[in-house]
Amino acid sequence: MPANILPAEAVPKDATLALVQARAAALGLVLPEACLPGIVSNTDLLGHYTALLEQVALPDLCEPAGEYTP
């Protein structure tokens, strides 16, 4: 993980809330007050998943998938 990025669990809830509100304002979104706890919780969860993905080393030798079939 880059040195300037804190893991999601190290970021205070108030900071996450401020970030969510700033992003919403930048996009012109109105977030109902009742939805904010869930949005903050999901933002923290996604931050945790991001930290996990950043730990996976993907060498330049990996070939892209040619086709996706569910």
N, C-alpha and C positions, 0 to 999 in steps of 0.2 A: 504494500500500500504506500502511495506517495507520502512523504513526510508531512506535507501541509494538509492532509485530509485526516480528520478524526474519525474513528469508528462510530457508527450510529449510536451505540450505547453510551459513548462519552459526550455526546452533544446534549446539553440541557434541554428539557421540554420547551422552556420559554424561547430558546433560540430556534428550535424547530418550528414553533408556532409563528414566530416573527418571519421566518423564511417562507413558510406556507402563505402567510398573509401578503408578503411582498410579491411573491410569484403570482398570486391571484390578482393583485392590484395591477401588476404589469400586463396581465392578460385581459384585464377588464372583467374579471369574474367576481361575482358576489357569492361569498361563502356564508351560508346560514350559520349562526352561532352554535346551533345544536349539532352541526356536522363537524365542527372543528376538532373535537377529541378523536373522532374516527379518522379524519384526514391526517392528523398528527401521528396517530398510531400507525397508519399505513405507510406514511412517509418514513418513519423510523424502521419499519419492517423492510421496506425497499432498500433503505440505506444499509441494513444488515446484509441483504442479498447481494448488493453491489460490492460490499467489502469481501464477501466470499468469492465472487467472480474475479475480483482483482487479484486474488491469491493464486489463480490458475495460470500457469505459464503456457502460453501458446506460441510455439516456435514458428518462424516464418515458413517452415517446411510443410505445415498443415495445408492440405488441399481443400478448397471449398466443396461443399456437397453439390453434386451434379444435379440432383433431382430430389424433391421431397414428396414422399407418398405417405399420407397418414394411415 
